Amino acid sequence: MTVVVEFPPGDPGTPPHRHFGPAFGYVLEGEMLFELEGEPERVIRAGEAFWEPGGDVIHYQDGNHRTDVPVRFLVTMMCLPDKPMLVLVDEKELEQRKNRRAPRPS
């Protein structure tokens, strides 16, 4: 499945979630704040690409890093039959896996 996602200025994006298959993306406009389990958060700017492996990895952030312009990105996700494309992660699981999250910037 391929979609264009847009978040308005300052929007934190989708809550922590996972995808059952890999996802590949490209930022079309603005800047995305991106964070995967085990990796530090980073900013992905227009013209840059990203990917995530899917499966058990938690995707913590995909929101708009800017407060003055929207962020738009194109993402292609590999689907598994009879599985949802995106599954939100609940607070209990986040707490259980907190040791897998990279240190947060201060």
N, C-alpha and C positions, 0 to 999 in steps of 0.2 A: 504494500500500500504506500502511495506517495501522496503527501499533503503539504500545503503551505500553512504554517502556524504563525499567527501574529499576536503579540502581546502589546498593549498600550504602554506608554511611558510609566516607568516605576512598577509595573506588574511583576510580582514575584514568580509567576508562571505556575506550572503544575506542581502540586504537592509531591513529596517523595513517592516514587513509583518504580516499577520495573516493566520491562518488555520481555516477552518469551523468546523473541528472536533478535538478531542484531538490528541496529538502526544506524543509518548514514545520513548526515545532514550537511547543509551549506547555508551560511548566514547571508541573506540577500540584502538586508538593510539593518542598521543599528548595531547593537552589541548585546550579546547573550551572556549571562552569568551561568556557567555550566559546572556541575560537580557530580562525579561518579564515586561510588564507594571505593575507598582505597586510594583515591587521587585527590590532590588539592583542588579547590575551586579555581577556575580560570575564566578569563573573559575571551570570548570568541567574537571577532569583529567581522563586519561585512566583507565578503570575499574569502573568508576562511571556512574550512570544513571541520567536521567532528564526526566521531563515531562512538558507539557504545556496543559492547558485546551481547547485551541481552542476557537472558537466563536469570540467574540468581542475583545479579549485580543490581544494587539500588541506585537509581538516578535521583539524587537529592535536589538538584537545581537545574532549571532551564529557563529562568526568567529574564526579564529585561533589565540590563545593567544600567540603562540610562533613564533619567527622569524627564527628558525633554523630547525624545523621539520614540516612535514604536520600534520594536524589533520584529523582523520577519525572517523566517527560515524555512527552507525546503527540507523535508525529511522523508526518507524511504525506509520503511520498516519491513523486515521479513516476517511473514505471518506463519503461525502454526495452525493447522486445521483445528477447529473447535476450541480455540483458546482466545481470550480477549487480547486486544492489541496492547492495552495498558492496564496495569493492576496497581491501585494505590497501596502503599505500605502503611500499616497502622502503627500507632504510638508504641504498642507493646513490642512489636518487632524492631522498631527503631531503637528502643532501649536495649533490647537483647544484643543488637549488633553495633552498638555505639563504638566499640573498640575497633571496628573496621573502617570508621570514618577518619579521613585525614584531619590533622589539626586545623582548626578554623583560624583565619587571620584575626589579629586583634584590632 
